[in-house]
Amino acid sequence: MSNIDFIIKGLDSVNYHTNNNDLVDSIENVEDARAFMENHIFAIWDYMSLMRALENKLRDDSLPWFPSNNGKSLKTLSKIVNEEEYAVDSDGSIKSYFEMYLEAMEELGANTSDILNVLSHSRTINLIDEALTLSGTSIESSHYTRFIYTIIKSQKTHLMAIVFALSKEVISKVLILESLCKKDISNKCDKTLFLINKIKAKNLKDFNTNAFKLASDLIGDDPQKLMEAKRAAITCIRYRTLYLEGVTRFIQKQKAIYFHQAKC
């Protein structure tokens, strides 16, 4: 049994493949989509931060250049970065997926102030906790992001890699907006649909295989790293589940606010 198979086998099957039913059922209109994206953008940022942290840790940027002991892992990570960080947007410009997501939110009329405020106050990793406290994001979303940055602060590449691989499923949750966006005739969902199609195309190529391959290489045959990675994976799944449940509750809370405003 491979080290990744050992880790995955130790995860609860229901939680590993997250049940989307409540979240999907809660998204009925554009207002719900806005509420979803206002929380989900943090998961995009977490994913990008994990990717950059791995790259910085594996790559020695000192000069003069010397061969790296992490050549195999860097080669795998480079494939991921090339596909996951930047792409051509709907206007033909090169942008990060994070930037494309922000533009999709703006087109849809979603509030981007929370994520932008966190970014503006998070120029160093030690300020992220304070920035999240000051933001209006949900408690569960904040806890998930704090967990991600705890893993980054550990500076252990095998932990970052396994959590990075497991985080991909959270990124793909934007696909649940596809049916709603296809019904929209106001052209408010054009950029969201473009982003969804981009992510679907990447998923078909199964880029996540490379992420698990990277984690496997960094864990290797070390039994201590394997057990640490397993514990990190279990914790990641728990936070991921709580995060998605929190997003669902946030959407339902926003529904109640809209209903009250409509009655007034």
Backbone hydrogen bonds in HBPLUS format (Angstrom, degrees):
<---DONOR---> <-ACCEPTOR-->    atom                        ^
c    i                          cat <-CA-CA->   ^        H-A-AA   ^      H-
h    n   atom  resd res      DA  || num        DHA   H-A  angle D-A-AA Bond
n    s   type  num  typ     dist DA aas  dist angle  dist       angle   num
A0006-PHE N   A0002-SER O   2.98 MM   4  6.23 154.4  2.04 150.0 157.1     1
A0007-ILE N   A0003-ASN O   3.09 MM   4  6.37 150.6  2.18 140.8 148.0     2
A0008-ILE N   A0004-ILE O   2.86 MM   4  6.10 172.9  1.87 159.8 161.2     3
A0009-LYS N   A0005-ASP O   2.88 MM   4  5.89 155.8  1.94 145.0 152.0     4
A0010-GLY N   A0007-ILE O   3.04 MM   3  5.25 132.3  2.27  99.8 112.8     5
A0011-LEU N   A0008-ILE O   3.07 MM   3  5.30 161.8  2.10 108.4 114.1     6
A0016-TYR N   A0012-ASP O   2.79 MM   4  5.91 152.4  1.86 157.8 167.3     7
A0017-HIS N   A0013-SER O   3.31 MM   4  6.31 174.5  2.32 141.8 142.8     8
A0024-VAL N   A0020-ASN O   2.75 MM   4  5.80 171.1  1.76 172.5 175.3     9
A0025-ASP N   A0021-ASN O   2.88 MM   4  5.98 165.6  1.90 152.8 157.3    10
A0026-SER N   A0022-ASP O   3.09 MM   4  6.15 135.2  2.30 136.2 147.0    11
A0026-SER N   A0023-LEU O   3.23 MM   3  5.21 130.5  2.49  93.4 106.3    12
A0027-ILE N   A0024-VAL O   3.21 MM   3  5.58 151.1  2.30 108.3 116.1    13
A0032-ASP N   A0029-ASN O   3.12 MM   3  5.38 121.5  2.48 101.9 115.4    14
A0033-ALA N   A0029-ASN O   3.09 MM   4  6.47 153.4  2.16 147.5 155.6    15
A0034-ARG N   A0030-VAL O   2.91 MM   4  6.21 151.9  1.98 150.7 157.9    16
A0035-ALA N   A0031-GLU O   3.11 MM   4  6.41 160.9  2.14 146.3 150.5    17
A0036-PHE N   A0032-ASP O   2.93 MM   4  6.21 156.2  1.98 150.3 156.9    18
A0037-MET N   A0033-ALA O   2.96 MM   4  6.18 168.0  1.98 152.9 155.3    19
A0038-GLU N   A0034-ARG O   2.95 MM   4  6.12 152.0  2.03 152.9 160.5    20
A0039-ASN N   A0036-PHE O   3.17 MM   3  5.60 142.9  2.32 107.3 116.9    21
A0040-HIS N   A0036-PHE O   2.86 MM   4  6.00 163.7  1.88 153.6 159.2    22
A0041-ILE N   A0037-MET O   3.08 MM   4  5.81 152.6  2.15 145.0 146.4    23
A0042-PHE N   A0039-ASN O   3.19 MM   3  5.91 149.8  2.29 115.7 122.5    24
A0043-ALA N   A0040-HIS O   2.94 MM   3  5.31 129.2  2.20 107.5 120.4    25
A0044-ILE N   A0040-HIS O   3.29 MM   4  6.76 146.8  2.41 146.4 155.8    26
A0045-TRP N   A0041-ILE O   3.08 MM   4  6.40 158.3  2.13 146.4 151.6    27
A0046-ASP N   A0042-PHE O   2.89 MM   4  6.15 157.5  1.94 147.0 153.4    28
A0047-TYR N   A0043-ALA O   3.01 MM   4  6.14 158.7  2.05 143.3 148.4    29
A0048-MET N   A0044-ILE O   3.03 MM   4  6.32 161.9  2.06 152.2 156.6    30
A0049-SER N   A0045-TRP O   2.89 MM   4  6.08 155.1  1.95 150.8 158.1    31
A0050-LEU N   A0046-ASP O   2.94 MM   4  6.21 155.0  2.00 150.2 156.4    32
A0051-MET N   A0047-TYR O   3.06 MM   4  6.32 157.6  2.11 146.4 152.6    33
A0052-ARG N   A0048-MET O   2.97 MM   4  6.26 159.7  2.01 148.9 153.7    34
A0053-ALA N   A0049-SER O   2.86 MM   4  6.02 157.6  1.91 148.1 154.8    35
A0054-LEU N   A0050-LEU O   2.98 MM   4  6.16 160.2  2.02 150.1 154.6    36
A0055-GLU N   A0051-MET O   3.08 MM   4  6.29 159.1  2.12 144.6 150.6    37
A0056-ASN N   A0052-ARG O   2.87 MM   4  6.09 164.0  1.89 154.3 158.1    38
A0057-LYS N   A0053-ALA O   2.99 MM   4  6.11 155.2  2.05 145.5 152.2    39
A0058-LEU N   A0054-LEU O   2.93 MM   4  6.05 158.8  1.98 151.5 157.0    40
A0059-ARG N   A0055-GLU O   2.92 MM   4  5.82 151.3  2.01 146.5 154.1    41
A0074-LEU N   A0070-ASN O   2.81 MM   4  5.93 162.2  1.84 164.8 171.0    42
A0075-LYS N   A0071-GLY O   2.95 MM   4  6.08 151.5  2.03 145.3 152.4    43
A0076-THR N   A0072-LYS O   3.17 MM   4  6.49 158.4  2.22 146.8 151.7    44
A0077-LEU N   A0073-SER O   2.85 MM   4  6.07 165.4  1.87 152.5 157.0    45
A0078-SER N   A0074-LEU O   2.81 MM   4  5.89 152.0  1.88 144.9 152.4    46
A0079-LYS N   A0075-LYS O   3.34 MM   4  6.61 148.2  2.45 140.2 146.7    47
A0080-ILE N   A0076-THR O   3.33 MM   4  6.74 152.8  2.41 144.2 151.1    48
A0080-ILE N   A0077-LEU O   3.04 MM   3  5.08 114.6  2.49  95.4 111.1    49
A0081-VAL N   A0077-LEU O   2.85 MM   4  6.15 168.6  1.86 161.5 163.9    50
A0082-ASN N   A0078-SER O   2.95 MM   4  6.01 163.1  1.97 147.5 152.1    51
A0083-GLU N   A0080-ILE O   3.07 MM   3  5.34 131.9  2.31 102.4 115.1    52
A0084-GLU N   A0080-ILE O   2.73 MM   4  5.74 149.7  1.82 157.8 168.3    53
A0085-GLU N   A0081-VAL O   3.10 MM   4  5.37 157.6  2.15 141.8 141.7    54
A0097-TYR N   A0085-GLU O   3.18 MM  12  6.21 141.5  2.33 145.2 150.4    55
A0087-ALA N   A0095-LYS O   2.91 MM   8  5.70 156.3  1.97 150.1 154.5    56
A0095-LYS N   A0087-ALA O   2.92 MM   8  5.70 165.1  1.94 167.5 165.3    57
A0089-ASP N   A0093-SER O   2.70 MM   4  5.43 163.6  1.73 159.8 164.5    58
A0092-GLY N   A0089-ASP O   3.00 MM   3  5.28 164.9  2.02 113.6 117.7    59
A0100-MET N   A0096-SER O   3.03 MM   4  6.37 157.1  2.08 149.1 155.7    60
A0101-TYR N   A0097-TYR O   2.89 MM   4  6.04 149.1  1.99 141.9 150.1    61
A0102-LEU N   A0098-PHE O   2.98 MM   4  6.29 157.0  2.03 149.0 154.9    62
A0103-GLU N   A0099-GLU O   3.00 MM   4  6.27 158.8  2.05 148.4 153.6    63
A0104-ALA N   A0100-MET O   2.95 MM   4  6.19 148.7  2.05 141.7 150.5    64
A0105-MET N   A0101-TYR O   2.92 MM   4  6.23 151.6  2.01 148.8 156.7    65
A0106-GLU N   A0102-LEU O   2.93 MM   4  6.26 159.6  1.97 151.4 156.6    66
A0107-GLU N   A0103-GLU O   2.95 MM   4  6.14 158.5  2.00 147.0 152.5    67
A0108-LEU N   A0104-ALA O   3.07 MM   4  6.22 145.7  2.19 139.7 148.7    68
A0108-LEU N   A0105-MET O   3.12 MM   3  5.09 119.9  2.49  93.3 108.3    69
A0109-GLY N   A0105-MET O   2.94 MM   4  6.12 115.9  2.36 138.4 155.5    70
A0110-ALA N   A0105-MET O   2.82 MM   5  4.96 158.6  1.86 149.6 145.3    71
A0109-GLY N   A0106-GLU O   3.10 MM   3  4.97 144.6  2.23  95.1 105.8    72
A0116-LEU N   A0112-THR O   3.09 MM   4  6.19 162.9  2.12 155.4 160.8    73
A0117-ASN N   A0113-SER O   2.79 MM   4  5.79 151.7  1.87 146.4 153.9    74
A0118-VAL N   A0114-ASP O   3.03 MM   4  6.26 155.9  2.09 147.6 154.0    75
A0119-LEU N   A0115-ILE O   2.98 MM   4  6.20 159.6  2.02 146.6 152.2    76
A0120-SER N   A0116-LEU O   2.94 MM   4  6.12 156.7  2.00 144.3 150.5    77
A0121-HIS N   A0117-ASN O   3.12 MM   4  6.27 135.0  2.33 139.5 150.2    78
A0121-HIS N   A0118-VAL O   3.23 MM   3  5.24 133.6  2.46  95.8 108.0    79
A0122-SER N   A0119-LEU O   3.19 MM   3  5.08 164.7  2.21 104.2 108.1    80
A0127-LEU N   A0124-THR O   3.06 MM   3  5.71 163.5  2.09 119.1 124.3    81
A0128-ILE N   A0125-ILE O   3.37 MM   3  5.58 165.8  2.39 107.7 111.9    82
A0131-ALA N   A0127-LEU O   2.98 MM   4  6.20 158.6  2.02 151.7 158.5    83
A0132-LEU N   A0128-ILE O   2.89 MM   4  6.12 155.9  1.95 154.6 160.0    84
A0133-THR N   A0129-ASP O   3.10 MM   4  6.32 152.5  2.18 144.4 151.8    85
A0134-LEU N   A0130-GLU O   3.14 MM   4  6.43 147.1  2.25 146.1 154.2    86
A0135-SER N   A0132-LEU O   3.15 MM   3  5.04 141.9  2.31  94.9 106.0    87
A0142-SER N   A0138-SER O   2.98 MM   4  6.27 158.4  2.03 150.7 156.7    88
A0143-HIS N   A0139-ILE O   2.87 MM   4  6.16 155.9  1.92 151.1 158.0    89
A0144-TYR N   A0140-GLU O   2.99 MM   4  6.21 156.2  2.05 145.2 151.2    90
A0145-THR N   A0141-SER O   3.04 MM   4  6.28 164.1  2.06 150.1 154.0    91
A0146-ARG N   A0142-SER O   2.86 MM   4  6.07 160.1  1.90 150.4 156.5    92
A0147-PHE N   A0143-HIS O   2.92 MM   4  6.13 152.0  1.99 145.1 152.6    93
A0148-ILE N   A0144-TYR O   3.02 MM   4  6.35 159.4  2.06 149.5 154.6    94
A0149-TYR N   A0145-THR O   3.02 MM   4  6.35 159.7  2.06 153.2 158.0    95
A0150-THR N   A0146-ARG O   2.89 MM   4  6.10 135.4  2.09 141.3 153.9    96
A0150-THR N   A0147-PHE O   3.11 MM   3  5.00 126.8  2.40  93.7 108.2    97
A0151-ILE N   A0147-PHE O   3.05 MM   4  6.40 153.4  2.13 151.9 158.1    98
A0152-ILE N   A0148-ILE O   3.03 MM   4  6.39 152.8  2.10 143.0 151.0    99
A0153-LYS N   A0149-TYR O   2.89 MM   4  5.97 159.5  1.94 139.7 145.1   100
A0154-SER N   A0150-THR O   3.13 MM   4  6.33 130.2  2.39 135.6 147.7   101
A0154-SER N   A0151-ILE O   3.19 MM   3  5.19 135.4  2.40  95.0 107.2   102
A0155-GLN N   A0152-ILE O   3.06 MM   3  5.64 153.3  2.13 114.5 121.7   103
A0159-LEU N   A0156-LYS O   3.11 MM   3  5.53 131.2  2.36 107.5 119.5   104
A0160-MET N   A0156-LYS O   3.08 MM   4  6.39 166.2  2.10 156.6 160.7   105
A0161-ALA N   A0157-THR O   2.87 MM   4  5.90 155.4  1.93 145.1 151.8   106
A0162-ILE N   A0158-HIS O   3.30 MM   4  6.35 159.9  2.35 133.9 138.2   107
A0163-VAL N   A0159-LEU O   3.14 MM   4  6.25 166.5  2.16 153.1 157.0   108
A0164-PHE N   A0160-MET O   2.86 MM   4  5.87 149.6  1.95 141.4 150.8   109
A0165-ALA N   A0161-ALA O   3.00 MM   4  6.21 158.7  2.05 146.0 150.6   110
A0166-LEU N   A0162-ILE O   3.11 MM   4  6.32 155.9  2.17 141.9 148.2   111
A0167-SER N   A0163-VAL O   2.90 MM   4  5.99 130.5  2.14 141.1 154.3   112
A0167-SER N   A0164-PHE O   3.20 MM   3  5.10 133.0  2.44  93.0 105.9   113
A0170-VAL N   A0167-SER O   3.03 MM   3  5.43 131.1  2.28 107.7 120.0   114
A0171-ILE N   A0167-SER O   3.36 MM   4  6.81 153.4  2.44 149.3 156.3   115
A0172-SER N   A0168-LYS O   3.16 MM   4  6.49 152.1  2.24 149.4 156.5   116
A0173-LYS N   A0170-VAL O   3.12 MM   3  5.43 161.7  2.16 109.1 114.8   117
A0175-LEU N   A0172-SER O   3.02 MM   3  5.82 165.3  2.04 122.2 126.7   118
A0176-ILE N   A0173-LYS O   3.05 MM   3  5.83 166.9  2.06 121.8 125.4   119
A0177-LEU N   A0174-VAL O   3.06 MM   3  5.81 168.0  2.08 121.1 124.8   120
A0178-GLU N   A0175-LEU O   3.09 MM   3  5.50 167.4  2.11 115.3 119.2   121
A0181-CYS N   A0177-LEU O   2.92 MM   4  6.07 165.9  1.94 161.9 166.4   122
A0182-LYS N   A0178-GLU O   2.94 MM   4  6.15 150.5  2.03 152.6 160.7   123
A0183-LYS N   A0180-LEU O   3.14 MM   3  5.34 137.4  2.33 100.6 112.1   124
A0184-ASP N   A0181-CYS O   3.15 MM   3  5.15 143.2  2.29  97.1 107.8   125
A0193-LEU N   A0189-CYS O   2.83 MM   4  6.02 164.1  1.86 161.0 164.4   126
A0194-PHE N   A0190-ASP O   2.98 MM   4  6.21 152.8  2.06 144.0 152.0   127
A0195-LEU N   A0191-LYS O   2.99 MM   4  6.17 158.3  2.03 142.6 147.9   128
A0196-ILE N   A0192-THR O   2.86 MM   4  6.10 158.4  1.90 150.3 156.7   129
A0197-ASN N   A0193-LEU O   2.92 MM   4  6.11 161.4  1.96 149.5 153.8   130
A0198-LYS N   A0194-PHE O   3.03 MM   4  6.30 147.7  2.14 142.7 151.8   131
A0199-ILE N   A0195-LEU O   2.98 MM   4  6.28 161.0  2.02 153.6 157.9   132
A0200-LYS N   A0196-ILE O   2.85 MM   4  6.09 158.9  1.89 153.0 159.4   133
A0201-ALA N   A0197-ASN O   3.01 MM   4  6.12 157.0  2.06 141.8 147.5   134
A0202-LYS N   A0198-LYS O   3.08 MM   4  6.41 150.9  2.17 144.3 152.1   135
A0203-ASN N   A0199-ILE O   2.89 MM   4  6.14 155.8  1.95 149.2 156.2   136
A0204-LEU N   A0200-LYS O   3.00 MM   4  6.24 148.1  2.10 147.1 155.1   137
A0205-LYS N   A0202-LYS O   3.04 MM   3  5.20 129.3  2.31  97.9 111.3   138
A0206-ASP N   A0203-ASN O   2.92 MM   3  4.89 150.7  2.01  99.4 108.8   139
A0209-THR N   A0206-ASP O   3.16 MM   3  5.85 160.3  2.20 115.4 120.5   140
A0210-ASN N   A0207-PHE O   3.01 MM   3  5.60 134.9  2.21 112.9 122.4   141
A0211-ALA N   A0208-ASN O   3.02 MM   3  4.93 117.5  2.43  91.8 107.6   142
A0212-PHE N   A0208-ASN O   3.07 MM   4  6.45 157.8  2.12 155.6 159.5   143
A0213-LYS N   A0209-THR O   2.92 MM   4  6.12 147.9  2.03 143.0 153.1   144
A0214-LEU N   A0210-ASN O   2.83 MM   4  6.04 152.3  1.91 145.9 152.9   145
A0215-ALA N   A0211-ALA O   3.05 MM   4  6.35 160.0  2.09 144.4 149.3   146
A0216-SER N   A0212-PHE O   2.86 MM   4  6.04 158.7  1.90 145.9 152.0   147
A0217-ASP N   A0213-LYS O   2.97 MM   4  6.20 158.8  2.01 149.3 154.2   148
A0218-LEU N   A0214-LEU O   3.04 MM   4  6.29 155.6  2.10 150.5 157.1   149
A0219-ILE N   A0215-ALA O   2.94 MM   4  6.13 143.5  2.08 149.3 158.9   150
A0220-GLY N   A0216-SER O   2.90 MM   4  5.97 165.2  1.92 149.7 154.5   151
A0226-LEU N   A0222-ASP O   2.99 MM   4  6.22 152.3  2.07 149.5 158.2   152
A0227-MET N   A0223-PRO O   3.08 MM   4  6.28 158.9  2.12 143.7 147.8   153
A0228-GLU N   A0224-GLN O   2.95 MM   4  6.15 157.7  2.00 149.9 156.7   154
A0229-ALA N   A0225-LYS O   2.84 MM   4  5.94 157.5  1.89 146.4 152.8   155
A0230-LYS N   A0226-LEU O   2.93 MM   4  6.14 150.9  2.02 142.9 151.1   156
A0231-ARG N   A0227-MET O   3.03 MM   4  6.24 161.5  2.06 146.0 150.1   157
A0232-ALA N   A0228-GLU O   2.96 MM   4  6.19 158.0  2.01 147.1 153.6   158
A0233-ALA N   A0229-ALA O   2.86 MM   4  6.03 151.9  1.94 145.5 153.2   159
A0234-ILE N   A0230-LYS O   2.98 MM   4  6.24 160.3  2.02 151.6 156.1   160
A0235-THR N   A0231-ARG O   3.00 MM   4  6.20 163.7  2.03 149.0 153.6   161
A0236-CYS N   A0232-ALA O   2.85 MM   4  5.99 153.1  1.92 144.1 152.2   162
A0237-ILE N   A0233-ALA O   2.98 MM   4  6.23 158.6  2.02 150.5 154.9   163
A0238-ARG N   A0234-ILE O   3.08 MM   4  6.36 156.3  2.14 146.8 153.2   164
A0239-TYR N   A0235-THR O   2.97 MM   4  6.24 165.8  1.99 155.0 158.1   165
A0240-ARG N   A0236-CYS O   2.78 MM   4  5.90 153.9  1.85 148.3 156.9   166
A0241-THR N   A0237-ILE O   2.91 MM   4  6.04 157.8  1.96 147.1 151.9   167
A0242-LEU N   A0238-ARG O   3.04 MM   4  6.28 166.0  2.06 149.6 153.4   168
A0243-TYR N   A0239-TYR O   2.80 MM   4  5.90 152.0  1.88 145.1 153.7   169
A0244-LEU N   A0240-ARG O   3.04 MM   4  6.28 163.5  2.06 150.1 152.8   170
A0245-GLU N   A0241-THR O   2.98 MM   4  6.21 155.3  2.05 148.9 156.3   171
A0246-GLY N   A0242-LEU O   2.85 MM   4  6.00 146.6  1.96 141.7 151.4   172
A0247-VAL N   A0243-TYR O   2.91 MM   4  6.27 147.1  2.02 147.8 156.9   173
A0248-THR N   A0244-LEU O   3.11 MM   4  6.35 155.7  2.17 141.7 147.5   174
A0249-ARG N   A0245-GLU O   3.04 MM   4  6.37 157.5  2.09 146.0 151.6   175
A0250-PHE N   A0246-GLY O   2.88 MM   4  6.10 150.6  1.96 145.5 154.1   176
A0251-ILE N   A0247-VAL O   2.98 MM   4  6.27 156.4  2.04 149.9 155.2   177
A0252-GLN N   A0248-THR O   3.02 MM   4  6.32 160.6  2.06 148.9 154.3   178
A0253-LYS N   A0249-ARG O   2.85 MM   4  6.06 149.0  1.95 145.6 154.3   179
A0254-GLN N   A0250-PHE O   2.96 MM   4  6.24 155.0  2.02 147.0 153.3   180
A0255-LYS N   A0251-ILE O   2.93 MM   4  6.24 146.3  2.05 145.7 155.6   181
A0256-ALA N   A0252-GLN O   3.17 MM   4  6.48 153.1  2.24 142.8 148.4   182
A0257-ILE N   A0253-LYS O   3.11 MM   4  6.49 150.0  2.20 144.2 152.5   183
A0258-TYR N   A0254-GLN O   2.91 MM   4  6.20 164.5  1.93 154.6 157.8   184
A0259-PHE N   A0255-LYS O   2.88 MM   4  6.10 156.3  1.94 149.7 156.8   185
A0260-HIS N   A0256-ALA O   2.97 MM   4  6.15 157.7  2.02 144.5 150.2   186
A0261-GLN N   A0257-ILE O   2.93 MM   4  6.17 160.5  1.97 151.9 157.3   187
A0262-ALA N   A0258-TYR O   2.89 MM   4  6.07 149.7  1.98 144.5 152.8   188
A0263-LYS N   A0259-PHE O   3.06 MM   4  6.33 149.6  2.16 144.2 151.8   189
A0264-CYS N   A0260-HIS O   3.10 MM   4  6.36 142.7  2.24 142.5 152.7   190
